[in-house]
Amino acid sequence: MPLRSPSAVLNFLAYHSPSPFLRSATRSFTRTTTMSSPLTLQSTLPLPNTTLTIPRLGFGVYQSHGPTCIQSCLTALKAGYRHIDTAQYYANESQVGDAVRQSGVARSDVFLTSKILSAGTDAEETYQKIIESVEKIDKGGYVDLFLIHSPSSGTAGRKLMWQALERAHTEGRLKAIGVSNFGAQHIEEMKSYAKVWPPHVNQIELHPWCQQKEAVAYCQKNGIVVEAYCPLVRNEKAEDKTLNAIADKYGKGTGQVLVRWSLQRGWVPLPKSDTPSRIEGNKDLYDFELSKEDMEKLDALDQGAKGAIVQAVSNDST
């Protein structure tokens, strides 16, 4: 794939320059300029070792099914979202694909992610599970990003899935590949069998009450893009006094503050809703910026693993 933009050139140099100094300096410059640029709905982040970028804001579809999923995706695309996150486990890959086709938005303008939850009985069956998902989403086409959904299959299962993802990636059916719910040790282990390393993305639970600092620091050190699922904490913290005080200060909803906080931390948040007004509201994030003081107040809410509502990663076990 040709280098098509200054950001693509910088990203290439950050990982492929023969000079260690230039690689380090370019990564630092890219992180600094990316973080300092004004955020918009069109903002993206570079994916490591590629010329690809990922939209900074995604749209989640967990527990959204049938016509509801299609309509929610159509609402999101009409509102300007260009990144949708699905999974085999969600059982709505076909609906996401249908929505993109119905939307009138060019397939090349929408970044689509899915995930494989468990390996098949062998390499071929595992590979076919991935291809079946690609066909559901974009028949005869591709998926922009495919993740291993969980490390729970053990070393053998993780290896089988990653090698199947690498095969589909080499064939062009997947543009990028990554992991979800992986701790530092899981990603380190991949070095023993991975041809593509580091993974392009690690998607983990992230919000002020579960900040997973060790996993985030590891990913940032290795240039792995961090995606944040459950950025809205499933509305479980809507009555939090600190959160509400900050929301009132900016004249915003609590959900908007939470997603903006995630964006300002440098992550890719994936807010989910089937309510049209909330889908619209969750992307209205670019007419305000949380101050350093308010970011620190939200940072101070961290409860570590106890704050997780789904899963905190394990950084020291396999």
ABEGO torsion letter per residue (X at the ends): XBBABAAAAAAAAAAABABAAAAAAAAAAAAAAAAABBBBAABBBBBBGBABBBBABBBBABGBBEAAAAAAAAAAAAAGBABBBBBAAAGAAAAAAAAAAAAGBBAAABBBBBBBABBBABAAAAAAAAAAAAAAABBGBBBABBBBABAAAEAAAAAAAAAAAAAAAAAGABABBBBBGBBAAAAAAAAAABABOBBABBBBBBBAABAGAAAAAAAAAAGBBBBBBGAAGGGAAAABAAAAAAAAAAGBBAAAAAAAAAAAAGBBBBBBBABAAAAAAAABAAABBBBAAAAAAAAAABAEAAABAABBBBAABX
